[in-house]
Amino acid sequence: MNENELLIQRFYQAFQAKDKKTMLECYHDEAEFRDPVFGIVRGVAVKAMWLMLIEKGSDIRVEFKNIIANETEGKCDWTAIYTYSKTDRLITNRIKASFKFKDGKIFFHRDSFSLWRWSGMALGFPGYILGFTPFIQNQIKTEAQNGLRLYIKRKRMTG
């Protein structure tokens, strides 16, 4: 494996072990993260997001495979299995991740998955029926972003 493949592997192994320190060390201080739930997250908020997910997701299990990377970019497939705390429903989220690297760290990370599928697992029947609508998807994003802002404020994290 090359350096960036090892970096991706180190990040997900740390995620599996809930090793927050190692997870955060994998990210550049000016990193950007994007996914269908949080939207665009930058800088200290990226690290805060991972800390929050580890703290809230006490039962989270992470699996990863198909790591491919070169000097500038990489990708892998990963799965997060956890209980969604708001509804106590089991989520099995299959994700395609893409990365860009800078200074030996993750500088850009995009997770791609179906928000409609996720909302069906998280919200049950209403999510399956309405999860594709912009209204529900925006509601999910707003809730996630507000939760992250509150977490950052509570933890007094700054960039």
C-alpha positions in Angstrom: 0.0 0.0 0.0 1.2 3.5 -0.7 1.2 6.4 1.9 -2.3 7.7 1.1 -3.8 4.2 1.0 -2.3 3.7 4.5 -3.7 7.0 5.6 -7.3 6.0 4.6 -6.8 2.6 6.2 -5.5 4.3 9.4 -8.5 6.6 9.5 -11.0 3.8 9.2 -9.2 1.5 11.6 -9.2 4.3 14.1 -12.9 4.8 13.5 -13.5 1.1 14.2 -11.5 1.4 17.4 -13.2 4.7 18.3 -9.7 6.2 18.5 -10.7 9.9 18.2 -7.1 11.2 18.5 -5.9 9.1 15.5 -9.0 9.9 13.5 -8.4 13.6 13.9 -4.7 13.4 13.1 -5.6 12.0 9.7 -7.3 15.3 8.7 -5.7 18.5 7.6 -6.6 21.6 9.7 -8.3 23.2 6.7 -10.1 20.0 5.5 -13.5 20.0 3.8 -16.0 17.2 4.2 -19.2 16.8 2.2 -22.1 14.3 2.5 -25.9 14.2 2.0 -26.7 14.7 5.7 -24.2 17.4 6.9 -23.8 19.1 3.6 -20.4 21.0 3.5 -18.4 21.1 6.6 -15.0 22.9 6.9 -12.0 23.2 9.2 -12.5 22.5 12.9 -16.1 21.5 12.2 -14.9 18.5 10.3 -13.0 17.2 13.3 -15.9 18.1 15.6 -18.3 16.2 13.4 -16.3 13.0 13.8 -16.0 13.5 17.5 -19.7 14.0 17.8 -20.5 10.9 15.7 -18.2 8.8 17.9 -19.7 10.1 21.1 -23.3 9.8 20.0 -22.9 6.5 18.1 -21.9 4.3 21.0 -22.9 1.1 19.1 -21.4 2.2 15.7 -19.6 -0.5 13.7 -17.5 0.4 10.7 -16.4 -1.8 7.8 -14.2 -0.7 4.9 -12.8 -2.1 1.7 -11.5 -1.3 -1.8 -9.0 1.3 -0.8 -7.4 2.9 -3.8 -5.2 6.0 -3.8 -2.4 7.8 -5.6 -0.4 10.9 -4.6 -3.3 13.3 -4.9 -6.6 11.4 -4.5 -8.2 8.2 -3.3 -11.4 6.3 -2.7 -12.9 3.4 -0.7 -16.2 1.8 0.2 -17.3 1.8 3.8 -20.3 0.8 5.8 -21.6 2.4 9.0 -23.9 0.2 11.1 -25.5 2.0 14.1 -28.7 2.8 15.9 -30.2 6.1 15.0 -30.8 7.6 18.4 -33.9 9.7 17.5 -36.0 6.7 16.4 -34.0 3.8 17.9 -33.9 2.3 14.3 -30.9 0.3 12.9 -29.0 2.0 10.1 -26.8 0.1 7.7 -25.4 2.9 5.5 -23.3 1.8 2.5 -21.0 4.7 1.5 -18.6 5.5 -1.3 -15.9 7.8 -0.1 -13.5 10.0 -2.2 -10.5 11.9 -0.9 -7.9 14.5 -1.8 -4.7 14.8 0.1 -2.5 17.7 1.2 0.6 17.6 3.4 0.2 13.9 4.1 -3.4 14.4 5.4 -7.0 14.2 4.2 -7.8 17.6 2.8 -11.1 16.8 1.1 -13.5 14.0 1.9 -16.8 13.3 0.2 -19.1 10.5 1.3 -21.8 9.6 -1.2 -24.9 7.6 -0.3 -28.7 7.7 -0.9 -30.3 10.1 1.5 -33.7 8.7 0.5 -32.5 5.2 1.5 -30.9 6.5 4.7 -34.1 8.4 5.7 -36.2 5.2 5.1 -33.9 3.3 7.6 -33.8 6.2 10.0 -37.5 7.3 9.9 -39.3 4.2 8.8 -42.4 4.4 6.6 -42.5 8.2 6.5 -38.9 8.2 5.3 -39.5 5.7 2.6 -42.5 7.6 1.4 -41.2 11.2 1.7 -37.4 10.8 2.0 -36.8 11.7 -1.6 -38.5 15.1 -1.2 -36.5 18.3 -0.8 -38.5 19.2 2.3 -37.5 16.1 4.2 -33.9 16.1 3.0 -33.5 19.8 3.9 -35.1 19.0 7.4 -32.5 16.2 7.9 -29.6 18.5 6.8 -30.8 21.4 9.0 -31.1 19.1 12.1 -27.6 17.7 11.5 -26.0 21.1 11.0 -27.7 22.5 14.0 -26.6 19.6 16.1 -23.0 20.0 15.0 -23.1 23.8 15.7 -24.5 23.0 19.2 -21.8 20.4 19.8 -19.0 22.8 18.7 -20.4 25.5 21.1 -20.8 23.0 24.0 -17.2 21.7 23.5 -15.9 25.3 23.0 -14.1 24.2 19.8 -12.6 26.9 17.7 -10.5 27.1 14.5 
